[in-house]
Every structure is written in structure tokens, then in C-alpha cells.
Amino acid sequence: MLEIQDLSVKYDTIRVIHGVSMNIKKGELVSLIGANGAGKSTILKAISGLIKAETGSICFLGKEITKLPSHGIVSGGIVQVPEGRQIFTRMTIEENLKLGAYLQRNKKVIAQNFERAITLFPILKERLRQLAGTLSGGEQQMLAIGRALLSNPKLLLLDEPSMGLSPLMTQQVFDTLKILKQEGITMLLVEQNAYDALEISDRTYILETGSIVMEGKSSDLIEDANVKRAYLGGD
């Protein structure tokens, strides 16, 4: 579904991503883990068209999207849940959700996706008229995911969904990702919480200072001694 080949990205004159190659198959949940500052979010931004690639290519469903504008990438089916949630705090929950459907023209699909989002997150259904800024951090993350679902994504990019959340809310968010995976939604998860990311995903790429240093089945990597030592707090 997604094929990244030899991707390099610069910020001004500093190269932060060095020849990264990755792929995601339809229905997979793939995680991208690494230390803070490794370049994980930069890769998501490049996929979404928010930052331009210096070299390399990004193909989605057989079509190169490397130079497409971000709205063209969204309309093609790639939707990102951004780091920090970035909801509209002075708008209601319902208004935030419906903003996710701004490129959709099929009212039936919009209605179905709206119902799906509020069924997935009952707490939002109870508070549709409430201002989004009054929600807790975990509830805002649920809103951000729900808003993305209104875009009817073919590929969902999630940037640090557990950031700043309590252990209980983190578990709820990851339980939601498990449900979406069961529904067949293809996902790329960027996450600093390495153990949870490895536990939930099919495959994992490990990024260090802008380069992929290890990749494989998550079930294998979670047992790897080097991965345990570097990312899971093992001996």
C-alpha cells in the first residue's frame, strides 16, 4: 500500500532523514519507534506532504505522491492524527468531528463515519455540544482519532498518540487502535512508548538519528536483547 524508497529530508541545510526505505501492506499496523529527536515525526510529515523530500520517493497505492500537496494526499486517503492532537478548542466536539469530513461529498458516507466515530468513543457521543477545549488530554486524543476517521482513511498515520496521557488513558487509546486494526484499517504508528507499540503492531522499524537501524516482526523484536536493552528497559 505504501512504499518509501531512499527518503532523505532536510530542515534548512541539516539533513535529518538519511535514505530511509519502508513499506506497509494493506491491513497492517506498522510501528516506527526510536528516541526523541530520531526523526520519526519528520517521516510522517513527509508522507503527508507537510515537508518536502530532498531525495527518494513515496508511493501510495501504486502512485507516486512525493511532490503532491498535502490536501491532495489527504483526498487520496492518507490521514494523519498529529502529535499534540491539534483540535479546535473553541469549537464543539461535533464541529471538530465534522471538520474531518471536509473533503467528503457523499453525505451517506459522512453520516456512517460520524456514527462509527461516536460509537467507538461513547464519551464523545455524550458531549457533542461541549467545547473541545474542556476535554481531558485522553478525551482530546479520542476526538483527534475520531476526526481522522471522518476522512474515511485508507492509511491512518498516528503521531505519538500516548504523549502526555495517563496509563489508563494510554491503554484506552491502544485498545481503540486494536479495534481499528480488527476493522482492517491500515496504520503507521509513531510512538515513543516502545513496548506498547511493539505489542500492538505487526511489524516495526527502529529509527536512530534519521536512519533505519533494525526492522522486523514486532513479536521478534520485542524479544531481541538489543531492543530490550535500548528501548524496553531490559538488562
Contacts in CASP RR format, 6 or more apart in sequence:
PFRMAT RR
TARGET T0000
AUTHOR 0000-0000-0000
METHOD contacts of the structure
MODEL  1
MLEIQDLSVKYDTIRVIHGVSMNIKKGELVSLIGANGAGKSTILKAISGL
IKAETGSICFLGKEITKLPSHGIVSGGIVQVPEGRQIFTRMTIEENLKLG
AYLQRNKKVIAQNFERAITLFPILKERLRQLAGTLSGGEQQMLAIGRALL
SNPKLLLLDEPSMGLSPLMTQQVFDTLKILKQEGITMLLVEQNAYDALEI
SDRTYILETGSIVMEGKSSDLIEDANVKRAYLGGD
1 24 0 8 1.000
1 25 0 8 1.000
1 26 0 8 1.000
1 27 0 8 1.000
1 28 0 8 1.000
1 60 0 8 1.000
1 61 0 8 1.000
1 154 0 8 1.000
1 155 0 8 1.000
1 186 0 8 1.000
2 22 0 8 1.000
2 23 0 8 1.000
2 24 0 8 1.000
2 47 0 8 1.000
2 58 0 8 1.000
2 59 0 8 1.000
2 60 0 8 1.000
2 78 0 8 1.000
2 155 0 8 1.000
2 186 0 8 1.000
2 188 0 8 1.000
3 22 0 8 1.000
3 23 0 8 1.000
3 57 0 8 1.000
3 58 0 8 1.000
3 59 0 8 1.000
3 60 0 8 1.000
3 62 0 8 1.000
4 20 0 8 1.000
4 21 0 8 1.000
4 22 0 8 1.000
4 23 0 8 1.000
4 43 0 8 1.000
4 47 0 8 1.000
4 56 0 8 1.000
4 57 0 8 1.000
4 58 0 8 1.000
4 59 0 8 1.000
5 21 0 8 1.000
5 56 0 8 1.000
5 57 0 8 1.000
5 58 0 8 1.000
5 59 0 8 1.000
6 19 0 8 1.000
6 20 0 8 1.000
6 21 0 8 1.000
6 55 0 8 1.000
6 56 0 8 1.000
6 57 0 8 1.000
7 17 0 8 1.000
7 19 0 8 1.000
7 20 0 8 1.000
7 21 0 8 1.000
7 43 0 8 1.000
7 46 0 8 1.000
7 53 0 8 1.000
7 55 0 8 1.000
7 56 0 8 1.000
7 57 0 8 1.000
7 58 0 8 1.000
8 15 0 8 1.000
8 17 0 8 1.000
8 18 0 8 1.000
8 19 0 8 1.000
8 20 0 8 1.000
8 53 0 8 1.000
8 54 0 8 1.000
8 55 0 8 1.000
8 56 0 8 1.000
9 15 0 8 1.000
9 16 0 8 1.000
9 17 0 8 1.000
9 42 0 8 1.000
9 43 0 8 1.000
9 46 0 8 1.000
9 51 0 8 1.000
9 52 0 8 1.000
9 53 0 8 1.000
9 54 0 8 1.000
10 16 0 8 1.000
10 54 0 8 1.000
11 42 0 8 1.000
11 51 0 8 1.000
15 54 0 8 1.000
16 39 0 8 1.000
16 42 0 8 1.000
16 210 0 8 1.000
17 39 0 8 1.000
17 42 0 8 1.000
17 43 0 8 1.000
17 46 0 8 1.000
17 210 0 8 1.000
18 209 0 8 1.000
18 210 0 8 1.000
18 211 0 8 1.000
19 55 0 8 1.000
19 56 0 8 1.000
19 211 0 8 1.000
20 43 0 8 1.000
20 207 0 8 1.000
20 210 0 8 1.000
20 211 0 8 1.000
20 212 0 8 1.000
21 212 0 8 1.000
22 30 0 8 1.000
22 32 0 8 1.000
22 43 0 8 1.000
22 205 0 8 1.000
22 212 0 8 1.000
22 215 0 8 1.000
24 30 0 8 1.000
24 155 0 8 1.000
24 186 0 8 1.000
24 188 0 8 1.000
25 186 0 8 1.000
26 186 0 8 1.000
27 181 0 8 1.000
27 184 0 8 1.000
27 185 0 8 1.000
27 186 0 8 1.000
28 186 0 8 1.000
28 187 0 8 1.000
28 202 0 8 1.000
28 203 0 8 1.000
29 177 0 8 1.000
29 181 0 8 1.000
29 186 0 8 1.000
29 187 0 8 1.000
29 189 0 8 1.000
29 200 0 8 1.000
29 201 0 8 1.000
29 202 0 8 1.000
30 187 0 8 1.000
30 188 0 8 1.000
30 189 0 8 1.000
30 201 0 8 1.000
30 202 0 8 1.000
30 203 0 8 1.000
30 204 0 8 1.000
30 205 0 8 1.000
31 188 0 8 1.000
31 189 0 8 1.000
31 190 0 8 1.000
31 191 0 8 1.000
31 197 0 8 1.000
31 198 0 8 1.000
31 200 0 8 1.000
31 201 0 8 1.000
31 203 0 8 1.000
31 204 0 8 1.000
31 205 0 8 1.000
31 218 0 8 1.000
32 40 0 8 1.000
32 43 0 8 1.000
32 188 0 8 1.000
32 189 0 8 1.000
32 190 0 8 1.000
32 191 0 8 1.000
32 204 0 8 1.000
32 205 0 8 1.000
32 207 0 8 1.000
33 40 0 8 1.000
33 190 0 8 1.000
33 191 0 8 1.000
33 192 0 8 1.000
33 194 0 8 1.000
33 197 0 8 1.000
33 198 0 8 1.000
33 204 0 8 1.000
33 205 0 8 1.000
33 206 0 8 1.000
33 207 0 8 1.000
33 231 0 8 1.000
34 40 0 8 1.000
34 192 0 8 1.000
34 194 0 8 1.000
34 206 0 8 1.000
34 207 0 8 1.000
34 208 0 8 1.000
34 231 0 8 1.000
35 192 0 8 1.000
35 208 0 8 1.000
36 192 0 8 1.000
38 207 0 8 1.000
38 208 0 8 1.000
38 209 0 8 1.000
38 210 0 8 1.000
39 207 0 8 1.000
39 210 0 8 1.000
40 159 0 8 1.000
40 190 0 8 1.000
40 207 0 8 1.000
41 83 0 8 1.000
41 159 0 8 1.000
41 160 0 8 1.000
41 190 0 8 1.000
42 51 0 8 1.000
42 210 0 8 1.000
43 190 0 8 1.000
43 207 0 8 1.000
44 80 0 8 1.000
44 157 0 8 1.000
44 159 0 8 1.000
44 188 0 8 1.000
44 190 0 8 1.000
45 51 0 8 1.000
46 52 0 8 1.000
46 53 0 8 1.000
46 58 0 8 1.000
47 58 0 8 1.000
47 73 0 8 1.000
47 78 0 8 1.000
47 80 0 8 1.000
47 157 0 8 1.000
47 188 0 8 1.000
48 70 0 8 1.000
48 73 0 8 1.000
48 74 0 8 1.000
48 78 0 8 1.000
48 80 0 8 1.000
48 157 0 8 1.000
49 65 0 8 1.000
49 68 0 8 1.000
49 69 0 8 1.000
49 70 0 8 1.000
49 73 0 8 1.000
50 70 0 8 1.000
52 67 0 8 1.000
53 66 0 8 1.000
56 66 0 8 1.000
57 64 0 8 1.000
57 66 0 8 1.000
58 64 0 8 1.000
58 65 0 8 1.000
58 66 0 8 1.000
59 65 0 8 1.000
60 73 0 8 1.000
60 76 0 8 1.000
60 77 0 8 1.000
60 78 0 8 1.000
60 155 0 8 1.000
61 154 0 8 1.000
65 73 0 8 1.000
65 78 0 8 1.000
71 103 0 8 1.000
74 103 0 8 1.000
74 151 0 8 1.000
75 103 0 8 1.000
76 154 0 8 1.000
77 151 0 8 1.000
77 152 0 8 1.000
77 153 0 8 1.000
77 154 0 8 1.000
77 155 0 8 1.000
78 153 0 8 1.000
78 154 0 8 1.000
78 155 0 8 1.000
78 157 0 8 1.000
79 148 0 8 1.000
79 151 0 8 1.000
79 153 0 8 1.000
79 155 0 8 1.000
79 156 0 8 1.000
79 157 0 8 1.000
80 148 0 8 1.000
80 156 0 8 1.000
80 157 0 8 1.000
80 158 0 8 1.000
80 159 0 8 1.000
81 144 0 8 1.000
81 145 0 8 1.000
81 148 0 8 1.000
81 156 0 8 1.000
81 157 0 8 1.000
81 158 0 8 1.000
81 159 0 8 1.000
81 161 0 8 1.000
82 144 0 8 1.000
82 159 0 8 1.000
83 159 0 8 1.000
83 160 0 8 1.000
83 163 0 8 1.000
84 144 0 8 1.000
84 159 0 8 1.000
84 160 0 8 1.000
84 163 0 8 1.000
85 137 0 8 1.000
85 140 0 8 1.000
85 141 0 8 1.000
85 143 0 8 1.000
85 144 0 8 1.000
86 144 0 8 1.000
87 96 0 8 1.000
87 132 0 8 1.000
87 133 0 8 1.000
87 140 0 8 1.000
87 143 0 8 1.000
87 144 0 8 1.000
87 147 0 8 1.000
88 95 0 8 1.000
88 96 0 8 1.000
88 99 0 8 1.000
88 132 0 8 1.000
89 131 0 8 1.000
89 132 0 8 1.000
89 133 0 8 1.000
90 131 0 8 1.000
90 132 0 8 1.000
90 133 0 8 1.000
91 99 0 8 1.000
91 131 0 8 1.000
91 132 0 8 1.000
92 128 0 8 1.000
92 129 0 8 1.000
92 130 0 8 1.000
92 131 0 8 1.000
92 132 0 8 1.000
93 124 0 8 1.000
93 127 0 8 1.000
93 128 0 8 1.000
93 129 0 8 1.000
93 130 0 8 1.000
93 131 0 8 1.000
93 132 0 8 1.000
93 135 0 8 1.000
93 143 0 8 1.000
94 128 0 8 1.000
94 129 0 8 1.000
95 132 0 8 1.000
96 132 0 8 1.000
96 143 0 8 1.000
96 147 0 8 1.000
97 114 0 8 1.000
97 117 0 8 1.000
97 118 0 8 1.000
97 124 0 8 1.000
97 143 0 8 1.000
97 146 0 8 1.000
97 147 0 8 1.000
97 150 0 8 1.000
98 110 0 8 1.000
98 114 0 8 1.000
98 150 0 8 1.000
99 147 0 8 1.000
99 150 0 8 1.000
100 147 0 8 1.000
100 148 0 8 1.000
100 150 0 8 1.000
100 151 0 8 1.000
101 110 0 8 1.000
101 113 0 8 1.000
101 114 0 8 1.000
101 150 0 8 1.000
101 151 0 8 1.000
101 152 0 8 1.000
103 151 0 8 1.000
104 110 0 8 1.000
104 113 0 8 1.000
104 150 0 8 1.000
104 151 0 8 1.000
104 152 0 8 1.000
109 152 0 8 1.000
110 150 0 8 1.000
113 149 0 8 1.000
113 150 0 8 1.000
113 151 0 8 1.000
113 152 0 8 1.000
114 150 0 8 1.000
116 149 0 8 1.000
117 124 0 8 1.000
117 146 0 8 1.000
117 147 0 8 1.000
117 149 0 8 1.000
117 150 0 8 1.000
118 124 0 8 1.000
118 125 0 8 1.000
118 128 0 8 1.000
119 125 0 8 1.000
120 146 0 8 1.000
120 149 0 8 1.000
120 176 0 8 1.000
120 179 0 8 1.000
121 142 0 8 1.000
121 143 0 8 1.000
121 145 0 8 1.000
121 146 0 8 1.000
121 176 0 8 1.000
123 139 0 8 1.000
123 142 0 8 1.000
124 139 0 8 1.000
124 142 0 8 1.000
124 143 0 8 1.000
124 146 0 8 1.000
127 135 0 8 1.000
132 140 0 8 1.000
132 143 0 8 1.000
133 140 0 8 1.000
135 143 0 8 1.000
136 169 0 8 1.000
137 164 0 8 1.000
137 165 0 8 1.000
137 169 0 8 1.000
138 165 0 8 1.000
138 166 0 8 1.000
138 169 0 8 1.000
138 172 0 8 1.000
138 173 0 8 1.000
141 161 0 8 1.000
141 165 0 8 1.000
141 169 0 8 1.000
141 173 0 8 1.000
142 172 0 8 1.000
142 173 0 8 1.000
142 176 0 8 1.000
145 158 0 8 1.000
145 161 0 8 1.000
145 173 0 8 1.000
145 176 0 8 1.000
148 156 0 8 1.000
153 185 0 8 1.000
154 186 0 8 1.000
155 186 0 8 1.000
155 187 0 8 1.000
155 188 0 8 1.000
156 180 0 8 1.000
156 185 0 8 1.000
156 186 0 8 1.000
156 187 0 8 1.000
156 188 0 8 1.000
157 187 0 8 1.000
157 188 0 8 1.000
157 190 0 8 1.000
158 177 0 8 1.000
158 187 0 8 1.000
158 188 0 8 1.000
158 189 0 8 1.000
158 190 0 8 1.000
158 191 0 8 1.000
159 190 0 8 1.000
160 190 0 8 1.000
160 191 0 8 1.000
160 192 0 8 1.000
161 173 0 8 1.000
161 177 0 8 1.000
161 189 0 8 1.000
161 191 0 8 1.000
162 170 0 8 1.000
162 173 0 8 1.000
162 174 0 8 1.000
162 191 0 8 1.000
162 192 0 8 1.000
162 193 0 8 1.000
162 196 0 8 1.000
163 192 0 8 1.000
165 173 0 8 1.000
170 193 0 8 1.000
170 196 0 8 1.000
174 196 0 8 1.000
174 200 0 8 1.000
177 187 0 8 1.000
177 189 0 8 1.000
177 200 0 8 1.000
178 200 0 8 1.000
180 187 0 8 1.000
181 187 0 8 1.000
181 200 0 8 1.000
189 197 0 8 1.000
189 200 0 8 1.000
189 201 0 8 1.000
191 197 0 8 1.000
194 227 0 8 1.000
194 231 0 8 1.000
194 232 0 8 1.000
195 222 0 8 1.000
195 231 0 8 1.000
195 232 0 8 1.000
197 204 0 8 1.000
197 218 0 8 1.000
198 204 0 8 1.000
198 218 0 8 1.000
198 221 0 8 1.000
198 222 0 8 1.000
198 227 0 8 1.000
198 232 0 8 1.000
199 218 0 8 1.000
199 222 0 8 1.000
200 218 0 8 1.000
201 218 0 8 1.000
202 217 0 8 1.000
202 218 0 8 1.000
203 215 0 8 1.000
203 216 0 8 1.000
203 217 0 8 1.000
203 218 0 8 1.000
204 215 0 8 1.000
204 216 0 8 1.000
204 217 0 8 1.000
204 218 0 8 1.000
204 221 0 8 1.000
205 212 0 8 1.000
205 214 0 8 1.000
205 215 0 8 1.000
205 216 0 8 1.000
206 212 0 8 1.000
206 213 0 8 1.000
206 214 0 8 1.000
206 215 0 8 1.000
206 221 0 8 1.000
206 227 0 8 1.000
206 231 0 8 1.000
207 213 0 8 1.000
214 221 0 8 1.000
214 224 0 8 1.000
214 226 0 8 1.000
214 227 0 8 1.000
221 227 0 8 1.000
222 228 0 8 1.000
222 232 0 8 1.000
228 234 0 8 1.000
228 235 0 8 1.000
229 235 0 8 1.000
END
